[in-house]
Amino acid sequence: MYQGFHNGDLVELIDTLKHEGWHAVQHRCRNGAPYLDDQQIAERLPQSDAINVHNYHPKQRRLESEARVMAKINDAQWIQLAKDQCKGKEKRPYKPDPGFPYSTF
């Protein structure tokens, strides 16, 4: 991630880090399952995000919506939730799954 995209906006940068970090929690610690249920996500997702997420593949919408919601919670709560969700999970090398055949260059 290039910090220049955030134009020095530390709040936006932290939001992005929490958003992407939550995707890591979803995939590495929750085996691709969301933490929040559909109702919890719907109650917390701003309308502008809901419209934007509609452009994602249907299989990605729930996790993307949840990551947007989780990026907005306070930092201490986010850190505690990430620790709780990943507690006891073994550390293993990350293997990306972009949903299509993938190889490194």
Summary of the structure (lengths in Angstrom):
residues: 105
radius of gyration: 14.5
end to end distance: 19.4
largest distance: 42.1
contacts: 226
relative contact order: 0.15
helix: 60%
strand: 0%
